Amino acid sequence: MSMWKSLILVAGLAASTSAVAAPTRLTDTQFLQLSRCRALVASAELGGGDLKAIDAVLKSEGRGREPYITDKAQSLQDEAVRAARHPSADRKARLIAERDGVCQSLMGPQTSVAGGTPAKRAVN
């Protein structure tokens, strides 16, 4: 094998390895939605929830974002707080569905964003 072919092969392997090892980063749109989700999870009117995981993700994902994105994220949080403060029954149901659907999907299946008491595991 020629030196050039070896170099190309090694470069290709290095590129594929780094692509697999690199953690995925939220898009700006996902980051903005997660910021809104934080307010929905925090809302006592919607049942409250644990903010540790969502705060950790927002903190790590917020690094390196453009200032206009972080400003928009804060305004979306503020808007969600206002929406959740005194919701009608229909609005409350939609906000809870958003929290338990979109927000849950952004955090992953191993993290629960829903409020209330955690479900007990059945012992076999």
N, CA, C and O atoms as CSV, one atom per row, in Angstrom:
chain,resi,resn,atom,element,x,y,z
A,1,MET,N,N,0.858,-1.166,0.000
A,1,MET,CA,C,0.000,0.000,0.000
A,1,MET,C,C,0.905,1.230,0.000
A,1,MET,O,O,1.897,1.298,0.725
A,2,SER,N,N,0.537,2.183,-0.822
A,2,SER,CA,C,1.360,3.381,-0.906
A,2,SER,C,C,1.156,4.252,0.332
A,2,SER,O,O,0.189,4.093,1.076
A,3,MET,N,N,2.088,5.167,0.525
A,3,MET,CA,C,2.025,6.049,1.681
A,3,MET,C,C,0.772,6.928,1.618
A,3,MET,O,O,0.162,7.199,2.652
A,4,TRP,N,N,0.385,7.372,0.432
A,4,TRP,CA,C,-0.784,8.234,0.291
A,4,TRP,C,C,-2.071,7.491,0.643
A,4,TRP,O,O,-2.953,8.036,1.307
A,5,LYS,N,N,-2.166,6.238,0.189
A,5,LYS,CA,C,-3.351,5.450,0.515
A,5,LYS,C,C,-3.438,5.213,2.018
A,5,LYS,O,O,-4.522,5.270,2.597
A,6,SER,N,N,-2.302,4.949,2.644
A,6,SER,CA,C,-2.284,4.747,4.101
A,6,SER,C,C,-2.714,6.008,4.828
A,6,SER,O,O,-3.482,5.948,5.788
A,7,LEU,N,N,-2.223,7.140,4.375
A,7,LEU,CA,C,-2.562,8.421,4.988
A,7,LEU,C,C,-4.053,8.709,4.848
A,7,LEU,O,O,-4.686,9.178,5.793
A,8,ILE,N,N,-4.612,8.433,3.685
A,8,ILE,CA,C,-6.041,8.654,3.465
A,8,ILE,C,C,-6.865,7.725,4.348
A,8,ILE,O,O,-7.874,8.139,4.919
A,9,LEU,N,N,-6.440,6.481,4.460
A,9,LEU,CA,C,-7.143,5.510,5.295
A,9,LEU,C,C,-7.125,5.940,6.762
A,9,LEU,O,O,-8.157,5.899,7.432
A,10,VAL,N,N,-5.968,6.350,7.259
A,10,VAL,CA,C,-5.843,6.785,8.654
A,10,VAL,C,C,-6.674,8.043,8.895
A,10,VAL,O,O,-7.335,8.150,9.928
A,11,ALA,N,N,-6.653,8.987,7.971
A,11,ALA,CA,C,-7.434,10.216,8.118
A,11,ALA,C,C,-8.925,9.900,8.138
A,11,ALA,O,O,-9.675,10.492,8.913
A,12,GLY,N,N,-9.353,8.978,7.297
A,12,GLY,CA,C,-10.762,8.580,7.272
A,12,GLY,C,C,-11.190,7.921,8.564
A,12,GLY,O,O,-12.279,8.191,9.070
A,13,LEU,N,N,-10.344,7.059,9.104
A,13,LEU,CA,C,-10.652,6.409,10.380
A,13,LEU,C,C,-10.727,7.427,11.512
A,13,LEU,O,O,-11.620,7.359,12.356
A,14,ALA,N,N,-9.802,8.356,11.526
A,14,ALA,CA,C,-9.794,9.379,12.572
A,14,ALA,C,C,-11.055,10.233,12.498
A,14,ALA,O,O,-11.642,10.567,13.528
A,15,ALA,N,N,-11.470,10.584,11.293
A,15,ALA,CA,C,-12.672,11.407,11.133
A,15,ALA,C,C,-13.914,10.644,11.582
A,15,ALA,O,O,-14.780,11.211,12.248
A,16,SER,N,N,-14.009,9.376,11.226
A,16,SER,CA,C,-15.190,8.604,11.623
A,16,SER,C,C,-15.209,8.347,13.117
A,16,SER,O,O,-16.286,8.329,13.714
A,17,THR,N,N,-14.072,8.150,13.736
A,17,THR,CA,C,-13.998,7.933,15.176
A,17,THR,C,C,-14.408,9.189,15.930
A,17,THR,O,O,-15.148,9.110,16.911
A,18,SER,N,N,-13.935,10.343,15.483
A,18,SER,CA,C,-14.281,11.578,16.182
A,18,SER,C,C,-15.755,11.914,16.002
A,18,SER,O,O,-16.361,12.502,16.898
A,19,ALA,N,N,-16.341,11.555,14.875
A,19,ALA,CA,C,-17.763,11.811,14.665
A,19,ALA,C,C,-18.604,10.953,15.607
A,19,ALA,O,O,-19.637,11.409,16.097
A,20,VAL,N,N,-18.181,9.735,15.863
A,20,VAL,CA,C,-18.916,8.854,16.761
A,20,VAL,C,C,-18.738,9.295,18.202
A,20,VAL,O,O,-19.688,9.244,18.983
A,21,ALA,N,N,-17.537,9.727,18.568
A,21,ALA,CA,C,-17.239,10.075,19.951
A,21,ALA,C,C,-17.772,11.448,20.347
A,21,ALA,O,O,-17.973,11.713,21.533
A,22,ALA,N,N,-18.000,12.315,19.380
A,22,ALA,CA,C,-18.437,13.668,19.695
A,22,ALA,C,C,-19.881,13.659,20.206
A,22,ALA,O,O,-20.751,13.049,19.584
A,23,PRO,N,N,-20.144,14.334,21.338
A,23,PRO,CA,C,-21.501,14.391,21.845
A,23,PRO,C,C,-22.368,15.259,20.938
A,23,PRO,O,O,-21.881,16.210,20.326
A,24,THR,N,N,-23.638,14.931,20.857
A,24,THR,CA,C,-24.523,15.743,20.035
A,24,THR,C,C,-24.905,16.995,20.794
A,24,THR,O,O,-25.094,16.958,22.010
A,25,ARG,N,N,-25.017,18.079,20.099
A,25,ARG,CA,C,-25.362,19.363,20.688
A,25,ARG,C,C,-26.755,19.731,20.219
A,25,ARG,O,O,-27.113,19.486,19.067
A,26,LEU,N,N,-27.537,20.315,21.105
A,26,LEU,CA,C,-28.870,20.754,20.733
A,26,LEU,C,C,-28.778,21.851,19.681
A,26,LEU,O,O,-27.876,22.687,19.726
A,27,THR,N,N,-29.696,21.846,18.754
A,27,THR,CA,C,-29.790,22.952,17.810
A,27,THR,C,C,-30.296,24.173,18.582
A,27,THR,O,O,-30.763,24.049,19.714
A,28,ASP,N,N,-30.200,25.346,17.966
A,28,ASP,CA,C,-30.717,26.550,18.615
A,28,ASP,C,C,-32.212,26.404,18.896
A,28,ASP,O,O,-32.689,26.821,19.952
A,29,THR,N,N,-32.942,25.819,17.965
A,29,THR,CA,C,-34.378,25.627,18.145
A,29,THR,C,C,-34.665,24.707,19.326
A,29,THR,O,O,-35.557,24.988,20.126
A,30,GLN,N,N,-33.922,23.615,19.443
A,30,GLN,CA,C,-34.099,22.704,20.572
A,30,GLN,C,C,-33.731,23.388,21.888
A,30,GLN,O,O,-34.410,23.205,22.898
A,31,PHE,N,N,-32.654,24.176,21.874
A,31,PHE,CA,C,-32.240,24.905,23.068
A,31,PHE,C,C,-33.335,25.876,23.509
A,31,PHE,O,O,-33.630,25.984,24.699
A,32,LEU,N,N,-33.936,26.580,22.549
A,32,LEU,CA,C,-35.017,27.512,22.861
A,32,LEU,C,C,-36.222,26.771,23.430
A,32,LEU,O,O,-36.830,27.225,24.399
A,33,GLN,N,N,-36.566,25.640,22.836
A,33,GLN,CA,C,-37.699,24.854,23.348
A,33,GLN,C,C,-37.408,24.348,24.752
A,33,GLN,O,O,-38.289,24.368,25.611
A,34,LEU,N,N,-36.181,23.895,24.996
A,34,LEU,CA,C,-35.825,23.399,26.322
A,34,LEU,C,C,-35.891,24.520,27.361
A,34,LEU,O,O,-36.237,24.272,28.516
A,35,SER,N,N,-35.567,25.730,26.964
A,35,SER,CA,C,-35.686,26.874,27.873
A,35,SER,C,C,-37.141,27.099,28.254
A,35,SER,O,O,-37.453,27.357,29.416
A,36,ARG,N,N,-38.022,27.003,27.281
A,36,ARG,CA,C,-39.463,27.112,27.558
A,36,ARG,C,C,-39.902,25.967,28.468
A,36,ARG,O,O,-40.697,26.159,29.389
A,37,CYS,N,N,-39.377,24.784,28.200
A,37,CYS,CA,C,-39.724,23.612,29.003
A,37,CYS,C,C,-39.339,23.800,30.462
A,37,CYS,O,O,-40.037,23.325,31.358
A,38,ARG,N,N,-38.238,24.487,30.702
A,38,ARG,CA,C,-37.797,24.700,32.086
A,38,ARG,C,C,-38.887,25.394,32.895
A,38,ARG,O,O,-39.157,25.026,34.038
A,39,ALA,N,N,-39.507,26.398,32.289
A,39,ALA,CA,C,-40.579,27.121,32.981
A,39,ALA,C,C,-41.792,26.221,33.208
A,39,ALA,O,O,-42.448,26.317,34.245
A,40,LEU,N,N,-42.092,25.355,32.253
A,40,LEU,CA,C,-43.238,24.457,32.403
A,40,LEU,C,C,-42.983,23.428,33.495
A,40,LEU,O,O,-43.886,23.096,34.263
A,41,VAL,N,N,-41.770,22.928,33.566
A,41,VAL,CA,C,-41.412,21.952,34.600
A,41,VAL,C,C,-41.416,22.615,35.978
A,41,VAL,O,O,-41.831,21.998,36.959
A,42,ALA,N,N,-40.966,23.845,36.057
A,42,ALA,CA,C,-40.880,24.554,37.335
A,42,ALA,C,C,-42.246,25.004,37.860
A,42,ALA,O,O,-42.393,25.257,39.056
A,43,SER,N,N,-43.223,25.105,36.999
A,43,SER,CA,C,-44.519,25.664,37.380
A,43,SER,C,C,-45.263,24.807,38.403
A,43,SER,O,O,-45.578,23.644,38.150
A,44,ALA,N,N,-45.535,25.405,39.559
A,44,ALA,CA,C,-46.323,24.718,40.589
A,44,ALA,C,C,-47.759,24.507,40.108
A,44,ALA,O,O,-48.397,23.524,40.483
A,45,GLU,N,N,-48.265,25.411,39.290
A,45,GLU,CA,C,-49.620,25.298,38.764
A,45,GLU,C,C,-49.783,24.081,37.859
A,45,GLU,O,O,-50.890,23.566,37.703
A,46,LEU,N,N,-48.680,23.619,37.262
A,46,LEU,CA,C,-48.726,22.453,36.374
A,46,LEU,C,C,-48.224,21.192,37.068
A,46,LEU,O,O,-48.087,20.149,36.429
A,47,GLY,N,N,-47.950,21.273,38.354
A,47,GLY,CA,C,-47.529,20.098,39.102
A,47,GLY,C,C,-46.074,20.105,39.515
A,47,GLY,O,O,-45.637,19.216,40.245
A,48,GLY,N,N,-45.318,21.086,39.064
A,48,GLY,CA,C,-43.905,21.171,39.445
A,48,GLY,C,C,-43.106,19.983,38.962
A,48,GLY,O,O,-43.658,19.055,38.370
A,49,GLY,N,N,-41.832,20.004,39.206
A,49,GLY,CA,C,-40.964,18.909,38.789
A,49,GLY,C,C,-39.531,19.179,39.191
A,49,GLY,O,O,-39.201,20.255,39.690
A,50,ASP,N,N,-38.692,18.197,38.971
A,50,ASP,CA,C,-37.281,18.300,39.323
A,50,ASP,C,C,-36.533,19.035,38.221
A,50,ASP,O,O,-36.601,18.650,37.054
A,51,LEU,N,N,-35.831,20.080,38.586
A,51,LEU,CA,C,-35.141,20.922,37.610
A,51,LEU,C,C,-33.652,20.606,37.464
A,51,LEU,O,O,-32.982,21.204,36.623
A,52,LYS,N,N,-33.121,19.681,38.264
A,52,LYS,CA,C,-31.673,19.427,38.241
A,52,LYS,C,C,-31.180,19.051,36.852
A,52,LYS,O,O,-30.215,19.634,36.357
A,53,ALA,N,N,-31.824,18.094,36.226
A,53,ALA,CA,C,-31.368,17.618,34.917
A,53,ALA,C,C,-31.521,18.691,33.846
A,53,ALA,O,O,-30.610,18.910,33.048
A,54,ILE,N,N,-32.657,19.352,33.829
A,54,ILE,CA,C,-32.896,20.364,32.803
A,54,ILE,C,C,-31.968,21.557,32.982
A,54,ILE,O,O,-31.490,22.122,31.997
A,55,ASP,N,N,-31.705,21.949,34.235
A,55,ASP,CA,C,-30.775,23.053,34.484
A,55,ASP,C,C,-29.354,22.697,34.048
A,55,ASP,O,O,-28.637,23.541,33.510
A,56,ALA,N,N,-28.953,21.459,34.277
A,56,ALA,CA,C,-27.615,21.020,33.866
A,56,ALA,C,C,-27.467,21.056,32.350
A,56,ALA,O,O,-26.441,21.491,31.827
A,57,VAL,N,N,-28.499,20.598,31.653
A,57,VAL,CA,C,-28.454,20.610,30.187
A,57,VAL,C,C,-28.433,22.043,29.674
A,57,VAL,O,O,-27.644,22.369,28.787
A,58,LEU,N,N,-29.288,22.903,30.219
A,58,LEU,CA,C,-29.318,24.298,29.774
A,58,LEU,C,C,-27.990,25.003,30.038
A,58,LEU,O,O,-27.530,25.805,29.225
A,59,LYS,N,N,-27.384,24.699,31.172
A,59,LYS,CA,C,-26.105,25.329,31.491
A,59,LYS,C,C,-25.027,24.902,30.495
A,59,LYS,O,O,-24.308,25.744,29.956
A,60,SER,N,N,-24.916,23.602,30.252
A,60,SER,CA,C,-23.871,23.128,29.343
A,60,SER,C,C,-24.173,23.531,27.899
A,60,SER,O,O,-23.260,23.876,27.148
A,61,GLU,N,N,-25.435,23.488,27.512
A,61,GLU,CA,C,-25.805,23.835,26.142
A,61,GLU,C,C,-25.783,25.346,25.897
A,61,GLU,O,O,-25.668,25.789,24.754
A,62,GLY,N,N,-25.891,26.127,26.957
A,62,GLY,CA,C,-25.884,27.576,26.802
A,62,GLY,C,C,-24.511,28.148,26.488
A,62,GLY,O,O,-24.391,29.239,25.931
A,63,ARG,N,N,-23.476,27.396,26.853
A,63,ARG,CA,C,-22.113,27.868,26.580
A,63,ARG,C,C,-21.881,27.977,25.078
A,63,ARG,O,O,-22.174,27.051,24.321
A,64,GLY,N,N,-21.360,29.104,24.666
A,64,GLY,CA,C,-21.015,29.294,23.264
A,64,GLY,C,C,-22.180,29.695,22.375
A,64,GLY,O,O,-21.997,29.865,21.170
A,65,ARG,N,N,-23.359,29.850,22.929
A,65,ARG,CA,C,-24.511,30.291,22.126
A,65,ARG,C,C,-24.410,31.790,21.871
A,65,ARG,O,O,-23.850,32.534,22.676
A,66,GLU,N,N,-24.947,32.207,20.769
A,66,GLU,CA,C,-24.995,33.635,20.450
A,66,GLU,C,C,-25.873,34.346,21.479
A,66,GLU,O,O,-26.866,33.781,21.936
A,67,PRO,N,N,-25.518,35.577,21.847
A,67,PRO,CA,C,-26.310,36.307,22.848
A,67,PRO,C,C,-27.787,36.447,22.472
A,67,PRO,O,O,-28.646,36.406,23.353
A,68,TYR,N,N,-28.097,36.612,21.187
A,68,TYR,CA,C,-29.497,36.761,20.815
A,68,TYR,C,C,-30.283,35.468,21.072
A,68,TYR,O,O,-31.489,35.516,21.314
A,69,ILE,N,N,-29.608,34.323,21.020
A,69,ILE,CA,C,-30.269,33.048,21.310
A,69,ILE,C,C,-30.545,32.935,22.818
A,69,ILE,O,O,-31.638,32.538,23.223
A,70,THR,N,N,-29.556,33.285,23.639
A,70,THR,CA,C,-29.776,33.200,25.085
A,70,THR,C,C,-30.813,34.234,25.550
A,70,THR,O,O,-31.569,33.974,26.486
A,71,ASP,N,N,-30.848,35.398,24.902
A,71,ASP,CA,C,-31.874,36.398,25.220
A,71,ASP,C,C,-33.262,35.878,24.850
A,71,ASP,O,O,-34.215,36.042,25.613
A,72,LYS,N,N,-33.373,35.257,23.692
A,72,LYS,CA,C,-34.651,34.699,23.249
A,72,LYS,C,C,-35.076,33.555,24.176
A,72,LYS,O,O,-36.259,33.403,24.483
A,73,ALA,N,N,-34.106,32.757,24.616
A,73,ALA,CA,C,-34.404,31.659,25.543
A,73,ALA,C,C,-35.020,32.205,26.829
A,73,ALA,O,O,-35.991,31.646,27.338
A,74,GLN,N,N,-34.466,33.281,27.350
A,74,GLN,CA,C,-34.998,33.891,28.571
A,74,GLN,C,C,-36.396,34.440,28.332
A,74,GLN,O,O,-37.268,34.301,29.189
A,75,SER,N,N,-36.622,35.062,27.181
A,75,SER,CA,C,-37.951,35.603,26.908
A,75,SER,C,C,-38.985,34.485,26.745
A,75,SER,O,O,-40.140,34.659,27.132
A,76,LEU,N,N,-38.587,33.339,26.177
A,76,LEU,CA,C,-39.503,32.198,26.066
A,76,LEU,C,C,-39.826,31.613,27.440
A,76,LEU,O,O,-40.953,31.184,27.689
A,77,GLN,N,N,-38.837,31.598,28.324
A,77,GLN,CA,C,-39.091,31.141,29.703
A,77,GLN,C,C,-40.093,32.062,30.390
A,77,GLN,O,O,-41.044,31.604,31.024
A,78,ASP,N,N,-39.866,33.359,30.255
A,78,ASP,CA,C,-40.761,34.337,30.883
A,78,ASP,C,C,-42.189,34.197,30.349
A,78,ASP,O,O,-43.155,34.267,31.109
A,79,GLU,N,N,-42.310,33.999,29.040
A,79,GLU,CA,C,-43.619,33.826,28.407
A,79,GLU,C,C,-44.316,32.566,28.931
A,79,GLU,O,O,-45.518,32.588,29.193
A,80,ALA,N,N,-43.571,31.479,29.084
A,80,ALA,CA,C,-44.148,30.230,29.589
A,80,ALA,C,C,-44.559,30.360,31.047
A,80,ALA,O,O,-45.564,29.780,31.460
A,81,VAL,N,N,-43.801,31.110,31.830
A,81,VAL,CA,C,-44.167,31.349,33.234
A,81,VAL,C,C,-45.510,32.074,33.288
A,81,VAL,O,O,-46.388,31.710,34.070
A,82,ARG,N,N,-45.665,33.098,32.454
A,82,ARG,CA,C,-46.931,33.841,32.421
A,82,ARG,C,C,-48.093,32.943,31.979
A,82,ARG,O,O,-49.186,33.008,32.542
A,83,ALA,N,N,-47.845,32.110,30.970
A,83,ALA,CA,C,-48.903,31.220,30.461
A,83,ALA,C,C,-49.325,30.202,31.513
A,83,ALA,O,O,-50.501,29.851,31.604
A,84,ALA,N,N,-48.378,29.732,32.300
A,84,ALA,CA,C,-48.669,28.693,33.299
A,84,ALA,C,C,-49.203,29.260,34.607
A,84,ALA,O,O,-49.751,28.519,35.423
A,85,ARG,N,N,-49.054,30.549,34.814
A,85,ARG,CA,C,-49.434,31.143,36.099
A,85,ARG,C,C,-50.924,30.998,36.395
A,85,ARG,O,O,-51.290,30.599,37.500
A,86,HIS,N,N,-51.782,31.309,35.443
A,86,HIS,CA,C,-53.231,31.226,35.644
A,86,HIS,C,C,-53.891,30.649,34.395
A,86,HIS,O,O,-54.634,31.348,33.706
A,87,PRO,N,N,-53.623,29.376,34.101
A,87,PRO,CA,C,-54.168,28.832,32.857
A,87,PRO,C,C,-55.630,28.396,32.994
A,87,PRO,O,O,-56.084,28.003,34.069
A,88,SER,N,N,-56.347,28.478,31.878
A,88,SER,CA,C,-57.685,27.875,31.842
A,88,SER,C,C,-57.491,26.357,31.843
A,88,SER,O,O,-56.370,25.873,31.689
A,89,ALA,N,N,-58.568,25.621,32.013
A,89,ALA,CA,C,-58.460,24.152,32.051
A,89,ALA,C,C,-57.886,23.623,30.739
A,89,ALA,O,O,-57.040,22.728,30.743
A,90,ASP,N,N,-58.349,24.179,29.615
A,90,ASP,CA,C,-57.868,23.737,28.300
A,90,ASP,C,C,-56.399,24.090,28.115
A,90,ASP,O,O,-55.606,23.265,27.660
A,91,ARG,N,N,-56.045,25.314,28.468
A,91,ARG,CA,C,-54.646,25.768,28.333
A,91,ARG,C,C,-53.732,24.937,29.239
A,91,ARG,O,O,-52.630,24.563,28.837
A,92,LYS,N,N,-54.187,24.650,30.451
A,92,LYS,CA,C,-53.393,23.846,31.382
A,92,LYS,C,C,-53.126,22.466,30.796
A,92,LYS,O,O,-52.006,21.961,30.873
A,93,ALA,N,N,-54.149,21.861,30.212
A,93,ALA,CA,C,-53.992,20.535,29.601
A,93,ALA,C,C,-52.974,20.582,28.460
A,93,ALA,O,O,-52.161,19.669,28.315
A,94,ARG,N,N,-53.018,21.644,27.650
A,94,ARG,CA,C,-52.056,21.770,26.537
A,94,ARG,C,C,-50.631,21.983,27.049
A,94,ARG,O,O,-49.688,21.425,26.488
A,95,LEU,N,N,-50.462,22.777,28.098
A,95,LEU,CA,C,-49.126,23.015,28.654
A,95,LEU,C,C,-48.554,21.745,29.286
A,95,LEU,O,O,-47.362,21.467,29.155
A,96,ILE,N,N,-49.402,20.977,29.970
A,96,ILE,CA,C,-48.955,19.712,30.559
A,96,ILE,C,C,-48.587,18.723,29.460
A,96,ILE,O,O,-47.597,18.001,29.575
A,97,ALA,N,N,-49.387,18.692,28.387
A,97,ALA,CA,C,-49.070,17.807,27.254
A,97,ALA,C,C,-47.739,18.194,26.616
A,97,ALA,O,O,-46.962,17.321,26.228
A,98,GLU,N,N,-47.472,19.492,26.504
A,98,GLU,CA,C,-46.187,19.961,25.962
A,98,GLU,C,C,-45.046,19.528,26.877
A,98,GLU,O,O,-44.027,19.013,26.418
A,99,ARG,N,N,-45.232,19.746,28.184
A,99,ARG,CA,C,-44.201,19.365,29.148
A,99,ARG,C,C,-43.914,17.865,29.110
A,99,ARG,O,O,-42.758,17.444,29.119
A,100,ASP,N,N,-44.975,17.069,29.068
A,100,ASP,CA,C,-44.812,15.619,29.113
A,100,ASP,C,C,-44.464,15.013,27.754
A,100,ASP,O,O,-44.058,13.853,27.685
A,101,GLY,N,N,-44.615,15.773,26.682
A,101,GLY,CA,C,-44.321,15.280,25.338
A,101,GLY,C,C,-43.012,15.834,24.803
A,101,GLY,O,O,-41.979,15.165,24.842
A,102,VAL,N,N,-43.064,17.057,24.306
A,102,VAL,CA,C,-41.889,17.688,23.691
A,102,VAL,C,C,-40.742,17.803,24.687
A,102,VAL,O,O,-39.600,17.470,24.371
A,103,CYS,N,N,-41.048,18.273,25.878
A,103,CYS,CA,C,-39.987,18.465,26.880
A,103,CYS,C,C,-39.349,17.136,27.269
A,103,CYS,O,O,-38.130,17.033,27.404
A,104,GLN,N,N,-40.184,16.129,27.446
A,104,GLN,CA,C,-39.668,14.803,27.801
A,104,GLN,C,C,-38.765,14.272,26.687
A,104,GLN,O,O,-37.727,13.672,26.967
A,105,SER,N,N,-39.150,14.487,25.433
A,105,SER,CA,C,-38.338,13.971,24.327
A,105,SER,C,C,-36.987,14.683,24.250
A,105,SER,O,O,-35.994,14.069,23.859
A,106,LEU,N,N,-36.935,15.952,24.611
A,106,LEU,CA,C,-35.660,16.678,24.604
A,106,LEU,C,C,-34.721,16.196,25.699
A,106,LEU,O,O,-33.502,16.203,25.524
A,107,MET,N,N,-35.285,15.777,26.829
A,107,MET,CA,C,-34.462,15.328,27.958
A,107,MET,C,C,-34.087,13.859,27.858
A,107,MET,O,O,-33.123,13.423,28.488
A,108,GLY,N,N,-34.826,13.096,27.083
A,108,GLY,CA,C,-34.522,11.681,26.935
A,108,GLY,C,C,-35.394,10.840,27.835
A,108,GLY,O,O,-35.941,11.335,28.821
A,109,PRO,N,N,-35.530,9.553,27.496
A,109,PRO,CA,C,-36.447,8.684,28.228
A,109,PRO,C,C,-36.026,8.385,29.665
A,109,PRO,O,O,-36.874,8.042,30.488
A,110,GLN,N,N,-34.732,8.506,29.988
A,110,GLN,CA,C,-34.278,8.170,31.336
A,110,GLN,C,C,-34.524,9.287,32.341
A,110,GLN,O,O,-34.317,9.083,33.537
A,111,THR,N,N,-34.958,10.461,31.893
A,111,THR,CA,C,-35.207,11.589,32.775
A,111,THR,C,C,-36.682,11.938,32.736
A,111,THR,O,O,-37.245,12.126,31.658
A,112,SER,N,N,-37.308,12.025,33.887
A,112,SER,CA,C,-38.721,12.385,33.944
A,112,SER,C,C,-38.845,13.871,34.223
A,112,SER,O,O,-38.234,14.383,35.161
A,113,VAL,N,N,-39.639,14.568,33.408
A,113,VAL,CA,C,-39.868,15.991,33.628
A,113,VAL,C,C,-41.237,16.238,34.235
A,113,VAL,O,O,-41.555,17.364,34.617
A,114,ALA,N,N,-42.047,15.195,34.325
A,114,ALA,CA,C,-43.410,15.356,34.830
A,114,ALA,C,C,-43.396,15.691,36.315
A,114,ALA,O,O,-42.490,15.300,37.050
A,115,GLY,N,N,-44.404,16.411,36.731
A,115,GLY,CA,C,-44.521,16.792,38.126
A,115,GLY,C,C,-45.157,15.687,38.933
A,115,GLY,O,O,-45.435,14.601,38.424
A,116,GLY,N,N,-45.382,15.978,40.190
A,116,GLY,CA,C,-46.023,15.008,41.075
A,116,GLY,C,C,-45.026,14.037,41.668
A,116,GLY,O,O,-43.814,14.212,41.539
A,117,THR,N,N,-45.542,13.025,42.310
A,117,THR,CA,C,-44.665,12.046,42.957
A,117,THR,C,C,-44.216,11.024,41.945
A,117,THR,O,O,-44.983,10.657,41.056
A,118,PRO,N,N,-42.972,10.548,42.062
A,118,PRO,CA,C,-42.494,9.559,41.119
A,118,PRO,C,C,-43.256,8.250,41.259
A,118,PRO,O,O,-43.683,7.867,42.348
A,119,ALA,N,N,-43.412,7.580,40.133
A,119,ALA,CA,C,-44.102,6.288,40.137
A,119,ALA,C,C,-43.240,5.257,40.846
A,119,ALA,O,O,-42.014,5.263,40.732
A,120,LYS,N,N,-43.908,4.365,41.587
A,120,LYS,CA,C,-43.176,3.313,42.277
A,120,LYS,C,C,-42.937,2.168,41.316
A,120,LYS,O,O,-43.800,1.839,40.503
A,121,ARG,N,N,-41.769,1.563,41.409
A,121,ARG,CA,C,-41.454,0.425,40.560
A,121,ARG,C,C,-42.030,-0.835,41.160
A,121,ARG,O,O,-41.996,-1.046,42.372
A,122,ALA,N,N,-42.558,-1.665,40.289
A,122,ALA,CA,C,-43.086,-2.946,40.736
A,122,ALA,C,C,-41.908,-3.880,41.030
A,122,ALA,O,O,-40.932,-3.925,40.282
A,123,VAL,N,N,-42.019,-4.614,42.121
A,123,VAL,CA,C,-40.963,-5.558,42.490
A,123,VAL,C,C,-41.438,-6.949,42.107
A,123,VAL,O,O,-42.521,-7.375,42.507
A,124,ASN,N,N,-40.634,-7.646,41.339
A,124,ASN,CA,C,-40.999,-9.002,40.907
A,124,ASN,C,C,-40.463,-10.029,41.862
A,124,ASN,O,O,-40.671,-11.226,41.663
